[in-house]
Amino acid sequence: MAALNLIEIAQGGGGWFKPAENVNAVAILLEVHSFDRQRPTPNGPKDSILADVTVFADQAALSAGTPQVAKGQRIEQTILARDLETIVGGATIVTLAQVPPKKPGAHPAWVWRPVTDAAVRTAVIEYAAKREKDTEAAVADAPDFD
């Protein structure tokens, strides 16, 4: 029997990414599915990322491997979306920060910051590897209908 090559279809059912709600996260795993330049939205065209977003809100969630996961979430903040354009099909581990506006009176901009703490990076990578292994085991345990 040939192995089942299970591939999920990226969908936009995960809502919209809200940086202010995740600014204190110790790590965010972004698995980027697609980038749409100037995607039509009710607020005008925006660059948009479709990604699976896994947020480790605090050290306890990281240690326990119990993040909040949003599959198919839209990221439409301009700088955040454009910074992810080059990693479509890949993943990155980041946190969020705000930088002061360049123009007086403008809003501060949200930016990604790479996670450089080796222990945090290792914990996120171990979580992803375990998730992958658990998924493969579940597929292997599924009934064979052939």
N, C-alpha and C positions, 0 to 999 in steps of 0.2 A: 504494500500500500504506500502511495506517495504521501509525504508529510504535508500537512495543511499549512499553507503560508497565509496566516491570518493577518490581514491588514485592515485597520480601522479607517473609515472614511471621516476625514476632518469635517466637522460641522460647527456651526456658530451657535450652538445651544448653551454655551457656558456664560452668557451674559457679557458684560463689559468689565475690563480691568479697571479698578479704582485705586490709583497710587496712594491716596491719603489713608486708605484702609489697610495698606500693607507696608507703610513706611518703617514700622518698627520690627518687621520680620527679620529673623537671623539669617534666613536664606530663602531664595525663590528659585526654583528649578523651572526654566522655560524651555519647552519642547516646541519649536517653531514649525508650523505646517505650511503656512503660505504668507505672502506679502502682496497686498493689492495697492497699487499706486492710485491715489485720488479716487478711492471708492466712494460712490454716492452715499450720503447720509442725510438725515433730516436737517443737519446743521451745515450742509455744504460738503463738498468732496474732502475726504481725509485719507492720508496714507494709513493703512490698516494691516495689522498682523493678526493671524489666526493661530492660536497656540494652546497647548495644554499647560496650565499654570499650577504649579505645586508650591504652596506657601507653608513654610515652617515658621509659624508665628512667634515662637519663643524656643529657648533652649530645651524645655521639657518636651515639646513636640518633636524637635530634632532628635533628642536622645531616644524617645519612644518610637520614632518612625511613624508618627501620626500627624501628617500634614493635612491641610485643606487642599483638595484637588478640584480644579475646574477644567473640565475637558472642553475644548473648542471655545475658548474665551477670546474676545476681541480686545486688542490693544490699539487705541486710536489716538493717543497723545503723540503728536508729531515726532518729537525727538526720540521717544521710547520706541515707536514703530520703526523709524528709519534706522536706528542703531541695530535692530534685529534683522533687517533685510538680508544681510550677508550670511546669516546662519539658518536660512530656511532648510528644513530637512535635518537640522542638528539641534543641539541643546546647549544651554549655558546656565551657570549658577551665579546669581547676582543678588544685590540688595538695591534699595532705592535711596535716593538723596534728592534734595532740592538745591538748585543753584540760583544765586541772585539774578534778577533780570538785567539784561544789558541796557535796556532803555528805562528811564525813569517812569514810574507809574505802571509798568508792565508787571505781569504775574511772574513769580519765580518758576523756573522750568524744572520738571521732573527729569532725572537722569538715572541710568543704571550704573551701578558700581560693581565691578567684579568681586566675588568673594575670594579673599586671599588667605584667610585662616585655613590652614591645612586640615585641622580637625573637623571644621564645619564642612569643607569640600568633601572630605572622606566620608562623613556621615551621610551626606546627600547622595553621593555615588553609591554607597552601600545600600541605601534605601532603594534607589533605582534598580540596582542589580537584583535585590531581593524581590522587588515587584515583578521584574521580568521573569525571574525563576519561578515565582508563584503562578504567573500567567501561563508559562510553558507547561507547568505541572497540571494546571486545570485543563488545558487543551489536551494533554496526553491522557488524562483521566476521563475525558468526554467519551460517550459511547460511540462505537464505530458502526455507522449505518450502512456501510458498503456491503 
